Amino acid sequence: MGPSVPRKRRVNRPENEEVAAWLFLKHRSMAEQQPGGLPEHQARALSAAYRCVCATNVPIRTFGDLASLRGVHLLKDSLPGSTLDLPQESPPTFVSVAPSNLHQHLGDLLKTEKGADLIFEVDGHTFAAHRCVLAARSPVFSAELFGGMKEGNTAGAVRIDEMEAEVFKALLWFVYTDSLPVTEEEDEDVICQLLLVAADRYGMERLKSICEEKLCKFINAATIATILTLAEQHHCDGLKKACSRFLGFPANLRALLDSDGFDHLSRSCPSVAQNLVYSALVWWD
């Protein structure tokens, strides 16, 4: 017959009730897990600890507190890997600190254009910005605005070619707020593709990673050719792995090879297209 489970006694301090409950459940679970019940030395140690916790007025919050009680000297040696893992008592709070709202202030700065010292012209639209903020967030902007090129010192607007106005607007929003603007759900994948290209162009690695992560969720038969091309051209290793996983299913690979998108992939990334054809030949040989 295994050792009896200790009977629960009244705990003098409320904070010790959790410790007593832990010891009670520890005793029972260990007895159930070992054939024939607990060894006598472990049962004796747990029972002694339980009785001491129930009888003491000293708050017990850590295993060290428990091991220091008189009559519990056997517990540490009997259960060397045990920890109480109880929550520590928090000190009283006298001051409530509000969460950071730096992104809100910088976002308002972008919206109001207050103190802007730079104008961009993109696809027929103009955008006011602050060169110091741009330089701090992008090494490419830093080189252009404060390096040898110093585009920001020209009298007119800085012209940005090969980029849509909506994409540059989203890029600026991320520069100031470290977040993406809210877009229509049906346009999200397209915006992410274009924004990934812009992020790579301006050396904004966090934005690039965010777009890459989002595009992994948009991989399907209709988008695989475009997304795989994008991943290859802009060195997006994670996105390429996601595309490879999708194409690991023969039906998905066959659909890509039969689509018009494969022609685009063949022209843009011929080595990738050749590898896919080779994989298909191996599977279907």
Phi and psi in degrees as a GROMACS rama.xvg file:
@    title "Ramachandran Plot"
@    xaxis  label "Phi"
@    yaxis  label "Psi"
@TYPE xy
-74.6214  167.077  GLY-2
-64.7579  147.36  PRO-3
-74.2036  147.086  SER-4
-72.7594  130.931  VAL-5
-61.4625  142.744  PRO-6
-78.3223  139.645  ARG-7
-77.2526  128.856  LYS-8
-110.723  167.608  ARG-9
-66.3555  131.534  ARG-10
-92.5933  127.884  VAL-11
-70.9315  -32.9023  ASN-12
-112.407  132.82  ARG-13
-56.7873  -35.4984  PRO-14
-69.8341  -13.5965  GLU-15
-88.7237  -10.2761  ASN-16
-62.9885  -36.6989  GLU-17
-66.8556  -37.012  GLU-18
-66.1137  -44.7629  VAL-19
-61.6215  -41.5059  ALA-20
-64.1756  -39.3477  ALA-21
-61.4733  -45.4133  TRP-22
-63.5354  -41.0455  LEU-23
-62.0174  -46.5476  PHE-24
-71.6324  -34.1499  LEU-25
-61.5425  -44.0601  LYS-26
-60.172  -46.8281  HIS-27
-68.731  -43.96  ARG-28
-66.4784  -39.0453  SER-29
-67.3506  -36.9913  MET-30
-66.2526  -36.4657  ALA-31
-73.0707  -30.019  GLU-32
-80.9964  -20.4403  GLN-33
-106.869  124.127  GLN-34
-59.0942  132.544  PRO-35
84.5041  1.4707  GLY-36
89.0327  179.979  GLY-37
-70.877  145.254  LEU-38
-59.639  151.694  PRO-39
-59.4206  -39.14  GLU-40
-68.6043  -34.4435  HIS-41
-72.2148  -41.858  GLN-42
-62.3875  -41.5319  ALA-43
-65.1631  -41.5588  ARG-44
-65.2852  -44.1279  ALA-45
-65.6192  -42.1769  LEU-46
-63.4438  -41.7623  SER-47
-64.4825  -41.1134  ALA-48
-64.3776  -42.2346  ALA-49
-60.7798  -45.7079  TYR-50
-64.4444  -39.1409  ARG-51
-68.0051  -40.15  CYS-52
-64.7324  -41.2422  VAL-53
-67.4699  -26.6984  CYS-54
-95.1978  -16.6402  ALA-55
-88.2091  152.668  THR-56
-100.387  2.13925  ASN-57
-85.1517  129.796  VAL-58
-65.357  132.624  PRO-59
-111.975  116.127  ILE-60
-124.828  -18.8645  ARG-61
-132.357  166.262  THR-62
-62.8553  -34.1252  PHE-63
-62.7249  -41.8537  GLY-64
-59.4579  -41.9909  ASP-65
-67.1768  -44.5169  LEU-66
-66.8971  -21.2627  ALA-67
-80.4879  -12.2865  SER-68
-68.043  145.446  LEU-69
-66.3216  130.898  ARG-70
92.5358  -0.118826  GLY-71
-112.434  15.3499  VAL-72
-65.0311  -21.3086  HIS-73
-80.4926  -18.142  LEU-74
-66.2708  -43.4109  LEU-75
-62.7087  -41.2499  LYS-76
-73.727  -30.8089  ASP-77
-78.1237  -34.2766  SER-78
-126.932  69.0508  LEU-79
-63.3376  -24.7297  PRO-80
-95.5802  5.89469  GLY-81
-81.503  142.266  SER-82
-138.215  145.105  THR-83
-77.7366  -36.2402  LEU-84
53.2877  45.2989  ASP-85
-91.4741  152.07  LEU-86
-67.0026  137.306  PRO-87
-77.1932  148.12  GLN-88
-69.8907  124.568  GLU-89
-82.4665  140.771  SER-90
-67.6302  154.834  PRO-91
-62.4783  146.548  PRO-92
-102.617  124.964  THR-93
-109.015  -20.7869  PHE-94
-128.411  130.625  VAL-95
-99.5476  118.314  SER-96
-96.122  123.596  VAL-97
-71.025  150.104  ALA-98
-65.4388  159.093  PRO-99
-61.0836  134.613  SER-100
-124.933  27.3693  ASN-101
-58.8662  -40.4767  LEU-102
-62.9138  -32.6639  HIS-103
-68.99  -42.7378  GLN-104
-63.7939  -43.3277  HIS-105
-69.1718  -35.0853  LEU-106
-63.2544  -39.8428  GLY-107
-65.564  -35.1552  ASP-108
-62.846  -39.7716  LEU-109
-68.1084  -41.5578  LEU-110
-67.541  -43.7934  LYS-111
-81.417  -17.6272  THR-112
62.9301  19.3678  GLU-113
-66.288  126.224  LYS-114
75.2985  8.41321  GLY-115
-62.6231  138.486  ALA-116
-127.598  21.6066  ASP-117
-153.688  138.998  LEU-118
-122.514  131.374  ILE-119
-109.519  143.263  PHE-120
-115.387  117.831  GLU-121
-134.258  115.686  VAL-122
52.2058  42.2083  ASP-123
84.1352  1.11894  GLY-124
-115.968  153.373  HIS-125
-115.442  147.428  THR-126
-136.977  129.201  PHE-127
-91.5317  143.599  ALA-128
-152.991  177.709  ALA-129
-117.852  117.127  HIS-130
-60.1009  -33.8303  ARG-131
-65.8512  -39.6045  CYS-132
-66.123  -44.1813  VAL-133
-63.3412  -43.7103  LEU-134
-64.9729  -34.0117  ALA-135
-70.8903  -26.5803  ALA-136
-99.0807  -18.8498  ARG-137
-139.425  124.358  SER-138
-64.2642  -28.749  PRO-139
-72.1668  -45.77  VAL-140
-60.7012  -39.0687  PHE-141
-60.4974  -43.995  SER-142
-68.0179  -38.7192  ALA-143
-71.9065  -37.0757  GLU-144
-91.8812  -26.0203  LEU-145
-126.152  -3.90836  PHE-146
-90.2944  -153.224  GLY-147
-67.049  -29.8925  GLY-148
-73.0118  -46.6081  MET-149
49.2632  55.2956  LYS-150
-64.2034  -28.7622  GLU-151
-70.2636  -9.72483  GLY-152
-90.7337  -3.9195  ASN-153
-70.6834  155.429  THR-154
-69.8115  -35.3185  ALA-155
-91.7702  -168.651  GLY-156
-77.3799  152.17  ALA-157
-81.6855  122.7  VAL-158
-92.4931  131.869  ARG-159
-112.061  115.789  ILE-160
-96.5847  161.804  ASP-161
56.8642  41.8392  GLU-162
-152.442  137.217  MET-163
-75.6884  150.181  GLU-164
-61.4839  -39.9547  ALA-165
-64.6076  -34.1586  GLU-166
-71.5708  -42.4259  VAL-167
-66.1283  -34.8227  PHE-168
-62.7121  -43.1357  LYS-169
-66.0274  -36.6203  ALA-170
-62.58  -45.4916  LEU-171
-62.1411  -40.5484  LEU-172
-60.9286  -41.047  TRP-173
-67.4628  -38.1892  PHE-174
-57.1667  -41.2332  VAL-175
-87.6836  -29.5251  TYR-176
-119.281  -8.91749  THR-177
59.8007  31.5231  ASP-178
-146.432  162.326  SER-179
-90.8831  145.175  LEU-180
-70.8688  158.235  PRO-181
-73.0233  128.177  VAL-182
-124.783  162.946  THR-183
-64.2102  139.286  GLU-184
-58.7624  -37.5765  GLU-185
-72.4102  -16.9895  GLU-186
-101.997  -1.61009  ASP-187
-63.0262  -41.9474  GLU-188
-66.6271  -38.7426  ASP-189
-67.5275  -44.8206  VAL-190
-61.0877  -40.7783  ILE-191
-63.7575  -38.5629  CYS-192
-63.6223  -47.8893  GLN-193
-68.4167  -35.771  LEU-194
-72.1727  -31.504  LEU-195
-63.0165  -42.4191  LEU-196
-61.7506  -43.733  VAL-197
-65.1022  -40.5231  ALA-198
-63.0538  -40.9129  ALA-199
-66.4682  -37.6321  ASP-200
-62.8307  -37.031  ARG-201
-105.597  13.5032  TYR-202
65.3826  33.1184  GLY-203
-100.792  88.2347  MET-204
-67.1568  -36.8114  GLU-205
-65.6544  -44.0849  ARG-206
-62.8264  -40.5922  LEU-207
-61.2723  -43.6034  LYS-208
-65.007  -38.7202  SER-209
-62.7664  -45.3662  ILE-210
-65.5566  -39.967  CYS-211
-61.2776  -44.5709  GLU-212
-64.1  -40.9389  GLU-213
-66.7889  -38.4302  LYS-214
-67.9654  -24.5776  LEU-215
-58.3133  -28.867  CYS-216
-83.2168  -10.1798  LYS-217
-104.576  8.26887  PHE-218
-73.9832  122.79  ILE-219
-154.138  -176.259  ASN-220
-61.4133  -31.3273  ALA-221
-81.2135  -24.5241  ALA-222
-110.018  -9.9876  THR-223
-58.3127  -40.7596  ILE-224
-64.3674  -45.6591  ALA-225
-66.7415  -45.2928  THR-226
-68.5064  -39.3933  ILE-227
-64.808  -41.1575  LEU-228
-60.7419  -45.1376  THR-229
-60.8019  -45.3175  LEU-230
-63.3071  -39.2721  ALA-231
-70.1985  -43.6443  GLU-232
-69.9264  -28.2738  GLN-233
-113.441  17.1541  HIS-234
55.9155  50.8807  HIS-235
-99.4462  89.735  CYS-236
-62.5969  -43.4619  ASP-237
-62.8339  -40.9026  GLY-238
-68.0059  -36.5527  LEU-239
-64.5522  -39.3721  LYS-240
-63.877  -39.3446  LYS-241
-64.7249  -38.5619  ALA-242
-66.6764  -41.2016  CYS-243
-63.1984  -38.2416  SER-244
-63.8142  -41.967  ARG-245
-63.4271  -41.8668  PHE-246
-79.9614  -2.94838  LEU-247
-68.3774  -13.8568  GLY-248
-94.0797  120.719  PHE-249
-51.7397  -37.0933  PRO-250
-64.0254  -37.7728  ALA-251
-69.4255  -39.3333  ASN-252
-65.7947  -42.0659  LEU-253
-61.6393  -40.8922  ARG-254
-62.7048  -38.7525  ALA-255
-66.3763  -45.6668  LEU-256
-63.2763  -28.6566  LEU-257
-89.4803  -2.68028  ASP-258
-94.1324  162.847  SER-259
-67.2838  -25.6813  ASP-260
-63.9588  -25.4109  GLY-261
-66.8706  -32.4202  PHE-262
-62.4938  -42.5753  ASP-263
-63.2098  -43.4319  HIS-264
-62.8081  -38.9209  LEU-265
-64.8484  -37.4123  SER-266
-75.232  -39.0642  ARG-267
-81.195  -40.766  SER-268
-135.924  73.8833  CYS-269
-58.7593  -35.7815  PRO-270
-66.4708  -38.2977  SER-271
-64.9265  -44.0991  VAL-272
-61.5253  -41.149  ALA-273
-63.3101  -40.6788  GLN-274
-64.3325  -37.508  ASN-275
-66.6352  -41.1203  LEU-276
-63.5153  -40.6041  VAL-277
-62.6579  -42.5679  TYR-278
-61.3454  -39.7674  SER-279
-65.0148  -41.0278  ALA-280
-63.8484  -38.2765  LEU-281
-64.9978  -43.861  VAL-282
-69.2456  -38.9071  TRP-283
-100.87  7.70792  TRP-284
